[in-house]
């Protein structure tokens, strides 16, 4: 006698629709409930056809200059965090690269992801227009362009970070504070830290 969704639902104490949504990894079902249902499915040896299940995937779009990506561990650390969350949410992760905008768009078309995460904010308008026309959500890491009012982004507060770092070192009694980091052209934090350091020293005189 074959095991049905109703059998799974009865033993797991949930509705058949919850089992169905768990199989399809629907966002409306909590991870705790999904784990409970999947445990019962394993116990009963339930096997289902995966061919019809919609796959959930996210594309991570790297900057066009791959040299900067390979030399800067910042990008690899971000991808590690994104990968961790994708695994937790059972999402597939696609790496999107391209030497130019055309190659990048082609790579995105092939991946056909539900959403994209750009590892920088220097994105050609043709790419964002392409995503908006197809109503595909995307997010940028870094400070968005000044004229951008529709893009969603995640950024760190470099000024506050510099403030806290210098404040901590001054409390420890340090007077000569230096900053070692990326080239000035790539880092706003350098100027922010220098300005904060100068301000703190002046306040102590």
C-alpha positions in Angstrom: 0.0 0.0 0.0 1.5 3.3 -1.1 1.8 6.2 1.3 -0.2 9.3 0.5 -0.1 13.0 1.4 -3.1 12.4 3.7 -1.1 9.7 5.6 1.7 12.1 6.1 -0.6 14.9 7.2 -2.4 12.6 9.8 0.8 11.4 11.4 2.4 14.9 11.4 -0.7 16.5 12.8 -1.1 19.0 9.9 -3.4 19.5 6.9 -2.8 17.8 3.6 -2.3 21.3 2.1 0.6 21.9 4.5 2.3 18.7 3.4 1.8 19.7 -0.2 3.3 23.2 0.5 6.2 21.6 2.4 7.0 19.4 -0.6 7.0 22.6 -2.8 9.0 24.4 -0.1 6.4 27.2 0.0 7.4 30.3 2.0 4.1 30.3 3.9 5.1 27.2 5.9 7.6 27.7 8.8 10.9 25.9 8.8 9.9 24.2 12.0 6.8 22.7 10.4 8.6 21.8 7.3 11.2 19.9 9.3 8.5 18.0 11.2 6.7 17.0 8.0 9.9 16.0 6.3 10.8 13.8 9.2 7.5 12.0 9.0 8.0 11.6 5.2 11.4 10.0 5.8 10.0 7.7 8.5 7.2 6.4 6.3 9.5 6.2 3.3 7.4 8.6 1.2 8.8 9.2 -2.3 7.4 12.0 -4.4 7.9 13.2 -8.0 10.3 16.2 -7.9 9.9 17.0 -11.6 6.9 19.3 -11.1 8.3 21.2 -8.1 9.2 24.8 -8.7 12.8 25.5 -7.9 13.7 28.5 -5.8 16.9 30.2 -6.8 18.9 33.4 -6.3 21.5 34.9 -8.6 24.6 36.6 -7.2 25.9 39.1 -9.7 29.6 39.9 -9.5 31.2 43.1 -10.7 32.5 43.1 -14.2 36.1 43.4 -13.0 36.8 39.9 -11.7 40.3 41.0 -10.8 39.0 43.1 -7.9 36.7 40.2 -6.8 39.5 37.7 -6.6 41.8 40.1 -4.8 39.3 41.3 -2.3 38.1 38.8 0.4 35.1 41.2 1.0 33.2 39.6 -1.9 34.0 36.0 -0.9 32.8 36.7 2.7 29.5 38.1 1.4 29.0 35.2 -0.9 29.6 32.8 2.1 26.9 34.6 4.0 24.5 34.5 1.1 25.2 30.8 0.5 24.5 30.1 4.2 21.1 31.8 4.1 20.2 30.1 0.7 21.0 26.7 2.1 18.9 27.4 5.2 16.0 28.5 3.0 16.6 25.7 0.5 17.4 28.1 -2.3 19.8 27.3 -5.2 22.6 29.8 -5.7 23.7 30.9 -9.1 26.9 32.9 -9.8 26.4 35.6 -12.5 29.4 37.1 -14.3 30.1 38.8 -17.5 32.9 40.9 -19.2 30.3 43.4 -20.3 26.6 44.2 -19.9 25.6 41.9 -22.8 27.3 38.9 -21.3 25.9 39.6 -17.9 22.3 39.8 -19.2 22.8 36.6 -21.2 24.0 34.9 -18.0 21.0 36.2 -16.1 18.6 34.9 -18.9 20.2 31.5 -18.7 20.0 31.3 -14.9 16.4 32.6 -14.9 16.5 33.3 -11.1 13.6 34.5 -9.0 15.8 37.4 -7.7 19.3 38.8 -7.9 21.8 40.2 -5.5 24.4 42.6 -7.0 27.7 42.8 -5.2 28.2 46.4 -6.1 26.0 49.4 -7.1 27.6 50.3 -10.4 24.9 48.7 -12.5 24.0 49.7 -16.1 20.5 51.1 -16.4 19.8 48.6 -19.2 20.2 45.8 -16.6 17.9 47.3 -14.0 15.4 48.2 -16.7 15.5 44.5 -17.9 14.7 43.4 -14.3 12.0 45.9 -13.7 10.2 45.1 -17.0 10.1 41.5 -16.0 9.2 42.4 -12.4 12.2 40.5 -11.0 13.3 41.7 -7.6 16.9 42.7 -7.0 19.0 44.3 -4.3 22.4 46.0 -4.3 25.2 45.8 -1.8 26.7 49.2 -1.2 25.5 52.8 -1.4 23.1 53.3 -4.3 23.6 56.1 -6.8 22.3 59.5 -5.7 19.6 59.6 -8.3 18.3 56.2 -7.5 14.9 56.2 -5.8 13.6 52.8 -6.7 16.6 50.5 -6.0 16.8 48.5 -2.7 20.3 48.4 -1.2 22.2 47.2 1.9 25.1 49.2 3.1 27.3 49.7 6.2 27.4 52.9 8.1 31.2 53.6 7.6 31.1 56.9 9.6 29.5 55.2 12.6 32.0 52.3 12.3 34.9 54.7 12.2 33.5 56.6 15.1 33.2 53.5 17.3 36.7 52.2 16.3 38.5 55.5 17.1 36.4 56.0 20.3 37.5 52.5 21.5 41.2 53.1 20.8 41.1 56.5 22.5 39.5 55.0 25.6 42.4 52.5 25.6 44.8 55.5 25.8 46.1 55.3 22.2 47.1 58.6 20.6 48.7 57.6 17.3 46.0 55.8 15.3 46.4 54.7 11.8 44.2 53.0 9.2 45.3 50.2 6.9 42.9 49.3 4.1 42.0 49.5 0.5 43.1 52.2 -1.9 41.7 55.7 -1.3 39.7 55.6 -4.5 37.9 52.5 -3.4 37.2 53.4 0.2 35.1 56.1 1.8 35.9 54.7 5.2 39.5 56.0 4.9 38.4 59.6 4.7 35.7 59.0 7.3 38.2 57.6 9.8 40.7 60.3 9.2 38.0 63.0 9.8 36.8 61.2 12.9 40.3 60.8 14.3 41.0 64.5 13.8 37.7 65.5 15.4 38.4 63.3 18.5 41.9 64.7 19.0 40.6 68.2 18.8 37.9 67.4 21.3 40.5 66.2 23.8 42.8 69.2 23.5 
